[in-house]
Amino acid sequence: MNDPAPIDLPVLAARDYKTDYKPVWCPGCGDFGVLNALSKAMAALALAPEDVAVIAGIGCSSRLAAYVNAYSFHGVHGRALPLAAGLAVSRPDLTVIAAGGDGDGFSIGGNHFLHACRRNVNFTYLVMDNSVYGMTKGQASPTTEEFAAEEAEHVRLVEKEIARLDPAGPTPTDDPDPPNEPL
Amino acid sequence: MLSDQFLGQARAVIDTPELEASPALRKLTDPDAPDYQRFALTDNGVSPMAIPGNPGTAYTATGLSHQASGRPSTVAGDHLAQLEKRRHKLHVHEYGPRWADIEGDGELAIITFGSVTGACREAIARLAETGLAIRLVSLRLLAPLQAKALAQALQGVKRTLVVEQNHGAQLYRYLRAETDLPGDLLSLAQPGPLPLKPGEIVSAMNQLNQEQAA
């Protein structure tokens, strides 16, 4: 019998994929759930932390980068996607995860979002969409609903929220009752 | 005539230019380096970099103020330490002779930078025909200013014209703030969109030379 020699692989739990940094997020923030889900997913896939790169933008949710035990970049508002795409193209051996919020992804980095979809480079993009600019205290974001903004900001929002972008989903004309007419 | 339109639309076959190797140092860290600190304070300000895939040295690169480890920090001392590290790194770096293009000799000098350099060279050629020898210092590195090397390049100079294309004479003011230029000075600063003409530089140099000689 040729039994293969046992290999001593470290087994990491979900908590091993988190750093010991205390998140700056407010109590009850949904970003905690994203961090938990992400670290569980990394554990389930048994990814080596050094082979994971988390590329984030700027904003509350983008702080995620510092809370994940991996190589992470937290630096330029709205520019997580081109960085992630470049990294994924040049280092296909890495698991690349881009992360950010709705303002970072659909406003400041809106154009990058379209081109990331078009290029379809192999990485994962997590958008923590809370429909508001949270870090700067509640300005309307591209996904803020029309009337919610009036309540939050006491000003009239002159633009509609962007249509939910779903490259794989139905086009607006397929939906008999589209939630948003494209501007 | 090298107009923007010509440069933008012309086609030319050229040999690959030979570029000098970059003298910048980038040290990589070892796998599982103990107590790895991505932004460690070092003598020359350069700290070893860990690249993704290197085990045991994962770190966060953040635009937030951070500790030497990369950990975000709101402590003023951490902020200052990293500011100092970055400044120190730039100041002790050995830039070599590429900080400026230095040409010619004489007691008259032109200091400039960037695309105005071509017009300055042409002006210097015209002035040479009238018997004036002009030294040219075209800065390639603006900051940190290589003040000692600049003083050496200007040794023996009695009159200096600072030529630049902007409305606020930014280079002239920057040089005056950072160092003492020798002798008499004149600033020729002109905004775009029209490029500086060699004739204008010749006039300014003649003005400086005659005013001071009078």
Boltz contact constraints between the chains, C-beta under 6 A:
constraints:
  - contact:
      token1: [A, 49]
      token2: [B, 58]
      max_distance: 6.0
  - contact:
      token1: [A, 50]
      token2: [B, 53]
      max_distance: 6.0
  - contact:
      token1: [A, 50]
      token2: [B, 54]
      max_distance: 6.0
  - contact:
      token1: [A, 50]
      token2: [B, 55]
      max_distance: 6.0
  - contact:
      token1: [A, 50]
      token2: [B, 58]
      max_distance: 6.0
  - contact:
      token1: [A, 53]
      token2: [B, 52]
      max_distance: 6.0
  - contact:
      token1: [A, 65]
      token2: [B, 60]
      max_distance: 6.0
  - contact:
      token1: [A, 66]
      token2: [B, 60]
      max_distance: 6.0
  - contact:
      token1: [A, 66]
      token2: [B, 72]
      max_distance: 6.0
  - contact:
      token1: [A, 70]
      token2: [B, 58]
      max_distance: 6.0
  - contact:
      token1: [A, 71]
      token2: [B, 52]
      max_distance: 6.0
  - contact:
      token1: [A, 71]
      token2: [B, 58]
      max_distance: 6.0
  - contact:
      token1: [A, 72]
      token2: [B, 60]
      max_distance: 6.0
  - contact:
      token1: [A, 73]
      token2: [B, 61]
      max_distance: 6.0
  - contact:
      token1: [A, 74]
      token2: [B, 62]
      max_distance: 6.0
  - contact:
      token1: [A, 75]
      token2: [B, 63]
      max_distance: 6.0
  - contact:
      token1: [A, 94]
      token2: [B, 52]
      max_distance: 6.0
